[in-house]
Amino acid sequence: MESFSFFNRDISWLSFNERVLMEAASESVPLLERLKFLAIFSSNLDEFFRVRIPAVQSLHKLKVAEKKHSKLLLTNINDTVYTQQEIFGSLLENNIFPQLKSKGIYVVYNEAIPEEIKQEAINYFLHNISAYLKVIFLKEGISFFPENNKLYFVTTLEGKKKDSIAFINIPSDNTGRFFLIRKHAYLYVLFIDDIIRICLPYIFPKQIISGAYPVKVTRDAELDLEDELEGDLSEKIEQQLSKRDLGMVTRFLYAPGLPENILKKLVDVFNLRSANMIAGGNYHNLKDFSTLPVNHQHLVYPEQTPLEYKFRKEGYSLLDEVDHNDVMLHTPYYSYNTVLRFFNEASIDTEVEEIYTTLYRVASDSKIVNALISAAINGKKVTVFVELKARFDEANNIKWGKRMKNAGIRVIYSIPGLKVHAKIALLKRKQNKYSGLLATGNLNESTARFYTDHVLLTANPELLADLEKLFGFLAHSKKSEISDSIRFNQLLVSQFNLQDRFLQLIQHEIDNAKQGLAASIIIKLNNLEEKVLISRLYEASNAGVKINLIVRSVCCLIPGIPHMSENITVKRIVDRYLEHGRVFIFHNNGDELVFMGSADWMNRNIYRRIEVCFPVLDHTLKQDIRNIINMQLKDTTSAVQLNYKLENTIIESSDRLRSQEEIMNYLRLH
């Protein structure tokens, strides 16, 4: 492993965000959808500064070599982010906004509010916005600190004795970020920032306003948690959630033109010396474009109605159907209703006696959890493992955990030192019948509308015997006492056999290649970072194994390097739906082995989580997966190829194939 090279994780992630920008720049994408891709870019960058920058900055606490590395990395990150933000701004002002204006949608951006709508804007300020404004003067002993990722104006006022500085919140959480006015030929879209700016004289009457500069603070998102065995972890997390927005400042964004003396004063007052000080544009939080209240059917993706699963025999319940054959759902091409029905039937079917499931990210109004609550009220034994440490979903998961407990459900919370990221469920029925669910994505009907995932419903006894063992482990109060005795025959479970089994599968392809047999590997992931597994892929490439990777986001593997990765290609697909499924295909001398599951090949997934990958055993379902992956490998429209320089390169081809379109057409016919 020491002789191999790897891309830096954080620079690789920024390369993925560049790929999002490329989609925003694509003329083939509808205009309002391009604006949404810019919103995704902005949201991604916020999370990067909340999650990854603190990790890079923490290297300063280590040895001198790490400090030097950290400084170089931060410089590289800042340079890359600056370049991307320049592209972002140019796309908005020189491309997307002018095209929207030609369609009758006038986004007022970096210009004065037109006179013909100014009075309506002022009226909106006086009738609505002003109700939520808070004005805080900066003075000695002030206890105020800007809230995380919230928007403010730093307003400077001239006085007879001395100048003063006031913070004014931009209350987009209360009013929305935009105000729409239809006037003559245009639908005008105004930022409330600009409305507040022209109405500052109403806030500071008879005062001289010398400037108003938008600013934003981004804070470290990590919770200060110790994985202790004693005490109520849910209470500890609730206590820490209230402190998350008081974490270390990782970025301070300010508008161009903010006077140097004012900036210095803000650094001193708020102790921003360790933060990345970034001069941005006049508007921050442009992730708000995702909530732009403009609907124009010709400027968005055409509506796509999900397919409903077709039962093989009329009159079957879903559990009957699963008893007779495995069911595979490919969301969002398929409706999520079948997954909801699995839990709904379990809640009312008198044959179902026990229900077990894991929950990682729960929908805010979860039908699945409501079905589990109904099941408990209906007298069934329900056990739910709720992962409280799912970042940014902690509060929602705690809320649902409490409701389930109150309904009589046995709720098991997080394991010390581990996150349970597996997406699994098990039903125990009378006459020793079992039904199970294994998925690549969360049991969340909200995200299922735009995440591509795969859900297997099965009654396969070997798979469900393994699933029962895993739920037994999760429910056991002293896990270390039983972990050594558990053996999984079919499932790949991190902390038990997942990494070893994948290493064996890669090695098997290496052995076949050395014997002159056909050997290939196809892997689709969200993220690829873990160096032991990457190194084995490098070894496979050197042995002549053909390896095709589809990696949406972080990819630390460097493709196309002679004597290391010359037989490896990496594609990225960014399109209408977020590619989220994990699929692993091994040639196995013509008798392909197909696995799917929750595990990316990241350090966190391999070493700090409970993940589950499962084999696809049904021949027809296996062929469907193979066909879907083949379409993605042939994508020349929404896919790019990652080269050895970490560049997203356009795939040159006279045949333009868009895999998400092709997959929908394929599934309609099958």
Secondary structure, 3 states (H helix, E strand, C coil): CCCCCECCHHHHHHHHHHHHHHHHHCCCCCHHHHHHHHHHHHHHHHHHHHHHHHHHHHHHHCCHHHHHHHHHHHHHHHHHHHHHHHHHHHHHHHHHHHHHHHCCEEECCCCCCCHHHHHHHHHHHHHCHHHHCCEEECCCCCCCCCCECCEEEEEEEECCCCCEEEEEECCHHHHCCEEEEEECCEEEEEEHHHHHHHCHHHHCCCCEEEEEEEEEEEECCCCCCCCCCCCCHHHHHHHHHHHHCCCCEEEEEECCCCCHHHHHHHHHHHCCCCCEEEECCCCCCHHHHHHCCCCCHHHCCCCCCCECCCCCCCCCCHHHHHHHCCEEEEECCECCHHHHHHHHHHHHCCCEEEEEEEECCCCCCCHHHHHHHHHHHCCCEEEEEECCCCCCCHHHHHHHHHHHHHCCCEEECCCCCCEECCEEEEEEEHHHEEEEEEECCCCCCCHHHCEEEEEEEECCHHHHHHHHHHHHHHHCCCHHHHHCCCCCCCCEECCCCHHHHHHHHHHHHHHHHHCCCCCEEEEEECCECCHHHHHHHHHHHHCCCEEEEEECCCECECCCCCCCCCCEEEEEECCCCEECCEEEEECHHHCCEEEEECCCECHHHHHCEECEEEECCCHHHHHHHHHHHHHHHCCCCCEEEECCCCCEEECCCCCCCCHHHHHHHHHHCC
